[in-house]
Amino acid sequence: FFFIPAHVMDTRIVVRGVRERIVMSVVFLVLCMILFYFNMDRYTSRPPHMTRGPTRARKTFPEFIWRNSSCQDDGMVNSIEYQLKIDHHLFEGNRNDVISEFVSFFASITGLSHYDIMHNGYWNCLEEYEVKTLHTCGHPRHTFRIRNYLSGANQTMSTVDVKVNAFGNITWACAQPFEIAPQYRNENFYVFDKLEHDVLPCEHRYSREARIHGIPLRSSFSTCGDFENMFPKAFKLTKDTRRKVIPTEDRKSTKIWYSWKSEGFLPTTRPIKFALDFTIRYNTQEEAESGTAPSKANSEFSFRVFKHAPRYYSASAPTEEDLFQTYMWYKRMLDEFGSFEEFPCEGEEKKEL
């Protein structure tokens, strides 16, 4: 019915073809920009806080390492603990060789002296058990840990601490009433209150802890009142509750640990206090002291950096670049040694930080 000249029809076909090519080019360009944005760490070495968007910051240097991770309390220790799990089979040979291998690599990437780290190291053999106070004393989350030092640098001493895992809720962690009783704040005891940020290969969490060092070895803690005497604001006990005996089922079985630790300062812009720590589980004290037959439970290597530690030193707070460097050292350790049964991360719930 309608007649369209041939030359007009050809023009329309050409225009439509050009339009489709333009649209496809724009779509392709947008896809390239998106891919570049989410893989920016491959093409730039800029510090993460100089890049745009939370995705980039979380990929190479998670913002949670340095943002909003301190309680507003000048007397509280604030630290980051980078953790790696170690297969217990590695310690079936010479335990000191394994420790030396980890220390050697850590020294090589930080510029520290392997000899100095090993020379400053000290060990302890200790037994540890936990007490849950929910059913008897009424608090749902607090865990009390008692550590008895059987031999080594801290021999004949015990520590008691109250701890809670706050996961991502730092505000809740800072608000915990973990004040230590006045009778333990003297020259006979060493006490501290700490907010720690635990960084693992695939997750991170906050924990809050208050600890008393110098308790007589294997002191008895059997009632709610025994713990209230050390941490009076952690409970709201009545007179009857204070006398309640904590049942055996609320006390976890005793574990035997060999601990090797070394401390020093990292060569960052503002020197940061650090502590390397190996914790290796054994079945008996004799096995822990001799270094034979480790338990089948996995062991742990960690290095802790102190962002604010008034009892350790009075240096200025580390810069963002300093903390970035500590995280990159952790990534180097992870690439070199892995983390037994934890790395590489798998599944949506376990993504590499």
ZADO-810236 format. One record per residue: x, y, z of N, C-alpha, C in turn. Coordinates in steps of 0.05 Angstrom, whole numbers, plus 5000, padded with zeros to 4 digits. Each point is the difference from the previous one (the first is absolute). Layout:
% residues N
R;X;Y;Z;X;Y;Z;X;Y;Z
...
***
This chain:
% residues 353
R;5017;4976;5000;4983;5024;5000;5017;5025;5000
R;5020;5000;5019;5019;5023;5001;5024;4993;4984
R;5011;5020;4986;5023;4995;4983;5024;5016;5012
R;5023;4986;5007;5024;5013;5011;5022;4997;4980
R;5011;5021;4990;5021;4998;4979;5023;4984;5010
R;5014;4986;4983;5022;4982;5007;5023;5015;5013
R;5007;5025;4990;5023;5014;5011;4994;5009;5029
R;4974;5005;5006;4993;5008;5028;5003;4976;5018
R;4990;4977;4990;5002;4975;5016;5029;4994;5006
R;5018;5002;4981;5029;4995;5004;5011;5019;5021
R;4992;5025;5000;5010;5019;5019;4992;4992;5028
R;4975;4992;5003;4990;4992;5027;5015;4975;5011
R;5006;4982;4983;5015;4976;5008;5029;5008;5009
R;5012;5018;4985;5027;5009;5007;5000;5014;5027
R;4981;5018;5004;4998;5015;5026;4996;4981;5023
R;4981;4981;4996;4995;4981;5022;5025;4984;5006
R;5016;4991;4980;5024;4986;5005;5021;5016;5015
R;5002;5025;4993;5019;5018;5014;4992;5003;5029
R;4974;5004;5004;4989;5004;5027;5006;4975;5018
R;4996;4976;4989;5005;4976;5015;5030;4998;5007
R;5017;5007;4981;5029;4999;5006;5008;5019;5023
R;4988;5024;4999;5006;5020;5021;4991;4989;5027
R;4975;4989;5001;4990;4990;5026;5018;4978;5010
R;5008;4981;4982;5017;4978;5009;5027;5010;5009
R;5011;5020;4988;5025;5012;5008;4999;5012;5027
R;4977;5015;5005;4997;5012;5026;4997;4979;5022
R;4984;4979;4995;4997;4978;5019;5027;4987;5006
R;5016;4995;4979;5026;4988;5004;5018;5017;5016
R;5000;5027;4995;5016;5018;5015;4993;5001;5029
R;4973;5000;5006;4991;5000;5028;5009;4974;5014
R;4998;4977;4987;5009;4975;5012;5029;5001;5006
R;5016;5011;4982;5029;5002;5004;5006;5017;5025
R;4986;5022;5002;5004;5018;5023;4993;4986;5026
R;4978;4985;5000;4992;4985;5024;5021;4980;5008
R;5010;4985;4981;5020;4980;5005;5026;5012;5010
R;5007;5023;4988;5024;5014;5010;4997;5010;5028
R;4977;5010;5007;4995;5011;5027;5002;4978;5021
R;4989;4976;4995;5000;4979;5020;5026;4984;5000
R;5018;5006;4981;5026;4987;5000;5023;5021;5000
R;4994;5022;5013;5018;5022;4999;5027;4994;5014
R;4999;4981;5019;5024;4994;5015;5021;4987;4982
R;4992;4991;4976;5020;4988;4982;5014;5022;4983
R;4989;5024;5000;5011;5020;4982;5010;5025;5015
R;4998;5000;5026;5009;5023;5015;5012;4991;5026
R;5019;5015;5010;5012;4993;5026;4994;5022;5020
R;4980;5016;4995;4993;5022;5018;4989;4988;5026
R;5006;5014;5023;4988;4991;5025;4970;4999;4998
R;4986;4982;5014;4972;4996;4996;4983;5024;5008
R;5009;5016;5020;4984;5023;5007;5000;5022;4979
R;5017;4997;4979;5001;5019;4979;4983;4991;4976
R;4988;4977;5002;4984;4990;4978;4970;5003;5007
R;4983;4998;4980;4972;5005;5004;4985;4974;5006
R;4980;5003;5018;4982;4978;5004;5009;4980;5021
R;4982;4989;5016;5007;4981;5021;5009;4973;4990
R;4993;4992;4975;5008;4974;4990;5030;4999;4997
R;5012;5021;4988;5029;5001;4997;5014;4999;5027
R;4991;5016;5019;5013;5002;5026;4999;4973;5014
R;4978;4985;4997;4997;4975;5013;5017;4978;4987
R;5007;5003;4974;5014;4980;4987;5029;4998;5008
R;5015;5023;5001;5028;4998;5006;5006;5009;5028
R;4984;5017;5011;5005;5010;5027;4973;5007;5013
R;4987;4980;5013;4974;5004;5011;4999;5024;5019
R;4980;5017;4996;4998;5024;5016;4997;4993;5030
R;4989;4976;5006;4996;4994;5028;5026;4998;5015
R;5023;4998;4986;5025;4998;5015;5006;5026;5014
R;4993;5022;4988;5008;5026;5012;4977;5019;5006
R;4976;4994;4991;4978;5019;5005;4983;4990;5023
R;4993;5018;5018;4981;4995;5022;5006;4974;5016
R;5026;4996;5004;5007;4975;5014;5014;5005;5027
R;4992;5021;5013;5012;5007;5026;4977;5009;5019
R;5003;4993;5025;4981;5010;5020;5011;5027;5010
R;4982;5018;5007;5008;5026;5009;5008;4999;5030
R;5022;4987;5005;5010;4996;5027;5030;5000;4998
R;5013;5021;5011;5029;5003;4998;5015;4978;5014
R;4988;4987;5020;5014;4979;5015;4997;4972;4988
R;4984;4997;4979;4995;4974;4989;5020;4993;4977
R;5009;4975;5001;5018;4991;4978;4982;4994;4976
R;5010;5009;4977;4986;4994;4974;5020;4986;4982
R;4993;4976;4990;5019;4985;4985;4986;4986;4977
R;5016;4991;4980;4991;4983;4978;5016;4974;5002
R;4986;4978;4998;5014;4974;5000;4995;4986;4974
R;5021;4997;4984;4999;4985;4974;5005;4971;5006
R;4983;4982;4991;5002;4972;5008;5002;4981;4976
R;5017;4979;5004;5002;4978;4981;4999;4974;5015
R;4985;4981;4990;4999;4973;5012;5023;4983;4988
R;5012;4984;5017;5022;4983;4991;4992;4970;5004
R;5005;4984;4980;4995;4971;5002;5018;4988;5022
R;4987;4986;5018;5015;4989;5023;5022;4980;4991
R;4998;4989;4976;5020;4981;4991;5028;5013;4997
R;5000;5026;4995;5026;5014;4997;5017;4998;5025
R;4987;4997;5023;5015;5000;5025;5008;4972;5010
R;4996;4980;4983;5008;4973;5007;5030;4997;4999
R;5014;5018;4986;5029;4999;4999;5012;5019;5021
R;5018;5017;4991;5013;5019;5018;4983;5026;5001
R;4988;5004;5023;4982;5023;5004;5014;5027;4996
R;5025;5002;5009;5015;5025;4998;5006;5006;4970
R;5003;4980;4984;5006;5004;4971;4976;5013;4987
R;4976;4992;5007;4975;5011;4989;4997;5029;5008
R;5005;5005;5026;4998;5028;5010;5021;5017;4986
R;5024;4990;4997;5021;5016;4987;4993;5006;4971
R;4988;4981;4986;4993;5004;4972;4979;5023;4997
R;4980;5000;5017;4980;5022;4999;5013;5027;5007
R;5017;5000;5021;5013;5024;5008;5018;5011;4979
R;5015;4981;4986;5018;5008;4979;4986;5015;4978
R;4977;4989;4992;4985;5014;4978;4989;5026;5010
R;4989;5001;5024;4990;5025;5011;5022;5021;5001
R;5024;4992;5008;5022;5019;5001;5008;5010;4973
R;4998;4982;4980;5009;5008;4973;4981;5020;4987
R;4974;4999;5006;4981;5018;4988;4998;5026;5015
R;5007;5000;5026;4997;5025;5016;5027;5015;5002
R;5022;4986;4994;5026;5013;5004;5011;4997;5028
R;4988;4984;5017;5009;4996;5027;5022;4978;5000
R;5013;4997;5023;5021;4980;5003;4989;4974;5010
R;5005;4979;4984;4991;4973;5009;5013;4993;5027
R;5026;5007;5003;5014;4993;5025;4986;5015;5023
R;4994;5025;4997;4989;5016;5022;4973;4989;5008
R;4983;4993;4980;4973;4989;5007;5003;4974;5015
R;5017;4982;4991;5004;4974;5014;5012;5004;5027
R;5020;5018;5002;5014;5005;5025;4981;5012;5021
R;4980;5016;4992;4981;5012;5018;4977;4982;5007
R;4999;4976;4987;4977;4982;5004;5001;4987;5027
R;4976;4993;5010;4998;4985;5025;4976;4982;4998
R;5000;4979;5017;4979;4979;4998;4987;4996;5027
R;4976;4989;4998;4984;4991;5024;4985;4975;4993
R;4998;4983;5020;4981;4977;4999;4978;5006;5019
R;4975;4999;4991;4978;5008;5017;4976;4982;4995
R;4983;4999;5020;4974;4987;4998;4978;5021;5001
R;4979;4996;4984;4979;5020;4997;4973;4987;5001
R;4981;5012;5014;4973;4991;4999;4981;5024;5000
R;4976;4997;4990;4981;5021;4998;4976;4994;5018
R;4987;5021;5010;4976;4998;5016;4978;5017;4988
R;4978;4987;4993;4976;5014;4991;4982;5006;5023
R;4990;5025;5002;4985;5007;5023;4970;5005;4995
R;4991;4992;4976;4972;5005;4993;4980;4988;5019
R;5002;4974;5004;4979;4985;5014;4999;5007;5030
R;5023;5005;5011;5002;5005;5029;4999;5029;5007
R;5017;5016;4987;5004;5028;5008;4983;5019;4983
R;4990;4991;4977;4981;5016;4986;5009;5017;4977
R;5025;5000;4993;5008;5016;4977;5004;4982;4976
R;4987;5006;4977;4999;4982;4978;5026;4998;4983
R;5017;5020;5001;5022;5000;4980;5028;4999;5013
R;5003;5008;5025;5026;5002;5011;5013;4972;5003
R;5025;4998;4994;5016;4976;5004;5024;5007;5018
R;5005;4985;5020;5023;5004;5017;5021;4978;4994
R;5025;5009;4997;5021;4981;4993;5021;5002;5023
R;5008;4976;5009;5021;4998;5020;5023;4985;4988
R;5024;5013;5002;5024;4988;4989;5020;4997;5023
R;5009;4975;5003;5020;4994;5021;5027;4994;4986
R;5020;5016;5006;5026;4998;4987;5017;4980;5016
R;5005;4977;4987;5012;4977;5014;5030;5001;4999
R;5012;5010;4978;5029;5003;4997;5005;5021;4980
R;5025;5010;4999;5008;5021;4982;5003;5027;5013
R;4998;5021;4984;5005;5027;5009;4981;5009;5022
R;4975;4992;4999;4980;5008;5019;4992;4979;5020
R;5019;4982;5005;4995;4977;5018;4989;5008;5027
R;4981;4984;5010;4987;5004;5027;4981;5023;5001
R;4992;5010;4977;4980;5022;5000;4976;4992;4985
R;4977;5012;5006;4975;4996;4985;4989;5026;4990
R;4984;4999;4979;4985;5023;4991;4971;4993;4998
R;4983;5020;5004;4971;4997;4998;4990;5023;4982
R;4984;4993;4980;4989;5022;4984;4971;4995;4993
R;4986;5021;4995;4973;4999;4990;5000;5010;4971
R;4986;4985;4983;5002;5006;4971;4973;4996;4987
R;4995;5016;4979;4976;4997;4985;5006;5006;4971
R;4989;4984;4982;5003;5005;4971;4977;5017;4991
R;5007;5023;4988;4979;5019;4991;4996;4999;4970
R;5016;4984;4986;4998;4998;4971;5002;5028;4988
R;4980;5010;4985;5003;5026;4987;4990;5024;5017
R;4990;4995;5024;4988;5022;5016;5021;5011;5019
R;5016;5019;4991;5021;5012;5016;4988;5017;5023
R;4978;5014;4994;4987;5016;5021;4992;4984;5023
R;4988;4976;4995;4992;4983;5022;5024;4989;5015
R;5022;4994;4986;5024;4991;5013;5011;5021;5019
R;5002;5025;4991;5011;5021;5016;4983;5005;5025
R;4974;4994;4998;4981;5006;5022;5000;4979;5022
R;5015;4978;4997;4999;4978;5020;5012;5010;5026
R;4987;4994;5023;5009;5009;5026;5021;4982;5012
R;5024;5001;4989;5021;4982;5009;5020;5013;5018
R;4991;5018;5016;5018;5014;5019;5012;4980;5020
R;5027;5002;5005;5014;4982;5018;4999;5012;5028
R;4996;4982;5020;4996;5009;5027;5025;5014;5011
R;4997;5020;5017;5022;5017;5010;5022;4984;5014
R;4993;4978;5014;5020;4985;5015;5021;4986;4982
R;4994;4999;4974;5020;4988;4981;5016;5021;4986
R;4995;5026;5005;5015;5021;4987;5022;5010;5019
R;5020;4983;5003;5023;5007;5016;5025;4985;4989
R;5023;5004;5014;5025;4989;4989;5001;4970;5000
R;4982;4986;5013;5001;4971;5001;4987;4987;4976
R;4985;5016;4984;4986;4989;4977;5005;5018;4976
R;4997;4988;4977;5001;5015;4975;4973;4996;4986
R;4986;5022;4994;4973;4998;4989;4999;5017;4974
R;4982;4992;4982;4994;5016;4977;4972;4995;4990
R;4990;5020;4986;4974;4999;4987;5005;5004;4971
R;4989;4983;4983;5008;5000;4972;4977;4996;4981
R;5001;5015;4978;4983;4995;4976;5018;4989;4979
R;4994;4976;4990;5017;4988;4979;4983;4995;4975
R;5013;5004;4978;4988;4995;4974;5014;4975;4988
R;4986;4978;4999;5010;4975;4990;4996;4999;4970
R;5022;4998;4985;4999;4999;4971;5009;4972;4991
R;4981;4985;4987;5006;4974;4989;4999;5001;4970
R;5007;4979;4986;5001;5001;4971;4973;5007;4987
R;4978;4991;5012;4974;5003;4987;4980;5015;5016
R;5007;5010;5023;4981;5014;5017;5015;5017;5021
R;4986;5017;5013;5012;5016;5022;4978;5004;5021
R;5009;5006;5024;4982;5004;5023;5014;5016;5021
R;4984;5013;5017;5010;5014;5023;4996;4983;5025
R;5019;5003;5019;4996;4988;5026;5008;5020;5022
R;4988;4997;5023;5006;5018;5022;5009;4982;5023
R;5021;5009;5014;5012;4983;5021;5012;5016;5022
R;4997;4991;5025;5014;5012;5023;5014;4977;5014
R;5026;5004;5007;5016;4978;5011;5015;5009;5025
R;5003;4981;5018;5016;5004;5024;5023;4980;5000
R;5025;5010;5000;5024;4983;5003;5009;5000;5029
R;5011;4978;5009;5011;4998;5026;4983;4987;5021
R;4979;4987;4992;4983;4984;5018;5016;4975;5009
R;4999;4993;5026;5015;4976;5009;4992;4975;4983
R;5020;4984;4995;4997;4977;4982;4977;4981;5010
R;4983;4993;4981;4978;4981;5004;4982;5009;5023
R;4994;5025;5001;4980;5010;5019;4973;4988;4993
R;4983;4998;5020;4973;4988;4996;4980;5021;4992
R;4985;4995;4979;4978;5018;4992;4975;4982;4996
R;4983;5000;5019;4977;4981;5000;4973;5014;5001
R;4998;5024;5009;4975;5014;5003;4998;5025;4983
R;4976;5009;4996;4996;5025;4986;5014;5023;5014
R;5000;5000;5026;5013;5021;5015;5030;5001;4996
R;5013;4977;4995;5029;5000;4995;5007;5017;4976
R;4984;4999;4979;5005;5016;4976;4991;5029;5004
R;4978;5003;5015;4991;5028;5005;5021;5015;5016
R;5014;4987;5018;5021;5014;5016;5021;5012;4982
R;5006;4987;4977;5020;5011;4981;4989;5020;4981
R;4975;4995;4990;4988;5017;4980;4972;5007;5010
R;4998;5019;5018;4975;5005;5015;4977;5010;4983
R;5005;5013;4978;4978;5011;4984;4992;4981;4977
R;5013;4977;4998;4992;4981;4978;4974;4986;5007
R;4992;5000;5025;4975;4987;5009;4983;5019;5016
R;4975;4992;5002;4982;5013;5019;4988;4977;5017
R;5015;4994;5021;4994;4976;5016;4985;5007;5026
R;4982;4983;5008;4988;5002;5026;5017;4985;5020
R;4994;5003;5026;5015;4986;5020;5000;4970;4996
R;4977;4989;4993;4997;4972;4996;5016;4990;4975
R;4998;5016;4979;5014;4992;4975;5030;5001;5004
R;5009;5019;5016;5029;5003;5004;5012;4975;5012
R;4984;4985;5016;5011;4975;5013;4996;4975;4983
R;4987;5003;4977;4994;4976;4984;5026;4988;4989
R;5001;4974;5001;5023;4985;4990;4996;4994;4970
R;5020;5006;4984;4998;4996;4971;5004;4970;4995
R;4981;4987;4987;5001;4970;4996;5023;4992;4982
R;5007;4975;5002;5023;4990;4984;4995;5002;4970
R;4974;4996;4992;4995;5000;4971;5003;5028;4988
R;5002;5021;5016;5005;5026;4989;5030;5007;4998
R;5016;4980;5008;5029;5004;4998;5011;4982;4977
R;5012;5012;4980;5010;4985;4978;5025;4985;5008
R;5006;4978;4987;5023;4983;5007;5026;5015;4997
R;5019;4993;5016;5026;5014;5001;5017;4993;4975
R;5012;5020;4988;5018;4997;4977;5028;5007;5008
R;5019;4986;4989;5029;5005;5005;5012;5013;4975
R;5013;5022;5005;5012;5016;4978;5030;5005;5004
R;5014;5000;4978;5028;5010;4999;4998;5027;4986
R;5009;5021;5013;4999;5027;4988;5029;5010;4997
R;5006;5010;4976;5025;5014;4994;4994;5028;4990
R;5013;5020;5013;4993;5027;4993;5025;5017;4998
R;5000;5020;4982;5021;5019;4998;4988;5028;4994
R;5012;5020;5011;4989;5027;4998;5021;5020;4990
R;4991;5022;4988;5019;5020;4991;4985;5023;4987
R;5014;5015;4983;4988;5022;4986;5004;4997;4970
R;4979;5005;4984;5001;4999;4971;5012;5025;4989
R;5016;4998;4978;5013;5023;4988;4981;5016;4982
R;4977;5008;5011;4981;5017;4985;5006;5029;5005
R;4985;5018;4987;5004;5029;5002;5001;5008;5029
R;4980;4991;5015;4999;5003;5029;5002;4971;5011
R;5022;4994;5014;5004;4973;5009;4976;4988;5015
R;4992;4976;4992;4976;4987;5012;5010;4976;5016
R;4990;4998;5025;5006;4977;5016;4987;4975;4988
R;5014;4978;4998;4989;4975;4989;5007;4977;5019
R;4985;4978;4997;5005;4975;5014;4994;4977;4982
R;5020;4983;4996;4996;4974;4985;4993;4979;5021
R;4981;4982;4992;4991;4981;5020;4994;4973;4986
R;5012;4978;5010;4993;4973;4991;4986;4987;5023
R;4976;4988;4996;4986;4985;5020;4996;4972;4989
R;5012;4980;5013;4999;4972;4990;4988;4983;5022
R;4980;4984;4993;4986;4985;5020;5012;4972;5003
R;5002;4990;5025;5010;4974;5006;4980;4985;5019
R;5006;4975;5003;4982;4984;5018;5008;5001;5029
R;5027;5003;5005;5009;5001;5028;5022;5021;5002
R;5006;5007;5025;5021;5020;5006;5027;4989;4991
R;5005;4975;5004;5026;4988;4993;5004;5002;4970
R;4979;4994;4984;5003;5001;4971;5004;5029;4990
R;4987;5019;5014;5003;5028;4992;5028;5010;5006
R;5012;4992;5022;5027;5009;5007;5021;4987;4982
R;4995;4975;4993;5020;4986;4984;4997;5005;4970
R;4976;5008;4992;4995;5006;4971;4993;4976;4984
R;4991;4978;5013;4993;4976;4986;4970;4996;4999
R;4990;4986;4980;4972;4991;4998;4980;5022;5005
R;4999;5020;4982;4980;5021;5003;4972;4989;4997
R;4981;5014;5012;4972;4992;4998;4991;5002;4971
R;4979;4986;4993;4989;5001;4973;4986;5027;4994
R;4996;5015;5021;4988;5027;4996;5019;5018;4986
R;4990;5017;4982;5018;5018;4985;5011;5022;5018
R;5024;5008;4993;5014;5021;5015;4997;5026;4985
R;5011;5021;5013;4996;5027;4988;5025;5016;5002
R;5005;5016;4979;5020;5021;4999;4985;5026;4998
R;5009;5020;5015;4987;5026;4997;5021;5022;5004
R;4996;5023;4988;5015;5023;5008;4981;5023;5006
R;5005;5012;5023;4982;5021;5011;5014;5027;4997
R;4986;5020;4991;5010;5027;5000;4983;5017;5018
R;5013;5017;5015;4987;5017;5020;4995;5028;4989
R;4975;5006;4995;4993;5027;4990;5001;5021;5023
R;4993;4991;5024;5001;5018;5023;5005;4982;5024
R;5022;5004;5014;5007;4982;5022;5015;5017;5021
R;4986;5015;5017;5013;5018;5018;5020;4987;5020
R;4995;4975;5006;5019;4986;5019;5025;4990;4986
R;4999;4998;4973;5023;4990;4985;5019;5022;4992
R;4990;5022;4990;5017;5021;4990;4983;5025;4996
R;5013;5022;4996;4985;5026;4998;5002;5012;4972
R;5007;4983;4980;5002;5010;4972;4973;5010;4990
R;5001;5017;4979;4976;5009;4988;4986;4977;4986
R;4974;5004;4996;4984;4980;4986;5011;4995;4972
R;4999;4975;4991;5010;4995;4973;4983;5013;4978
R;5013;5007;4978;4985;5012;4978;4985;4979;4984
R;4982;5009;4982;4986;4981;4983;5020;4984;4983
R;5021;5014;4990;5020;4986;4984;5014;4978;5016
R;5005;5006;5026;5013;4980;5017;4983;4975;5002
R;4974;5004;5005;4982;4977;5003;4996;4986;4974
R;5000;5015;4978;4998;4988;4974;5024;4981;4996
R;5024;5008;5009;5023;4984;4997;4999;4974;5016
R;4989;5002;5024;4997;4976;5017;4981;4980;4987
R;4979;5010;4988;4981;4982;4986;5013;4987;4976
R;5016;5015;4985;5014;4988;4977;5020;4979;5009
R;5013;5004;5023;5018;4979;5011;4984;4975;5007
R;4976;5004;5011;4983;4977;5006;4993;4985;4974
R;4994;5015;4979;4994;4987;4974;5024;4984;4990
R;5024;5011;5003;5024;4985;4992;5003;4975;5016
R;4995;5001;5026;5002;4975;5016;4979;4980;4991
R;4976;5010;4994;4979;4982;4991;5006;4987;4973
R;5012;5016;4982;5008;4988;4974;5022;4980;5003
R;5018;5004;5019;5023;4982;5004;4992;4974;5014
R;4984;5002;5022;4995;4977;5017;4971;4990;4999
R;4981;5017;4989;4972;4992;5001;4989;5001;5028
R;4976;4990;5003;4987;4997;5026;4984;4974;4999
R;5009;4980;5015;4990;4973;4997;4969;4998;5002
R;4988;4989;4980;4971;4995;4998;4984;5026;5000
R;5013;5023;4996;4986;5026;5000;5005;5015;4973
R;5021;4994;4987;5008;5016;4976;5008;4982;4978
R;4992;5003;4975;4984;5023;4990;4971;4999;5010
R;4988;5024;5000;4972;5002;5009;4982;4988;4979
R;4979;4987;5009;4981;4988;4982;4971;5006;5009
R;4982;5004;4980;4973;5005;5006;4994;5030;5005
R;4975;5007;4998;4992;5028;5004;5006;5011;5028
R;4998;4982;5019;5004;5008;5028;5030;5003;5007
R;5018;4991;4983;5028;5001;5006;5015;5012;4976
R;5000;5026;4999;5013;5014;4978;5026;5013;5011
R;5021;4998;4985;5025;5012;5009;4997;5029;5005
R;5012;5010;5022;4997;5028;5007;5018;5017;4982
***
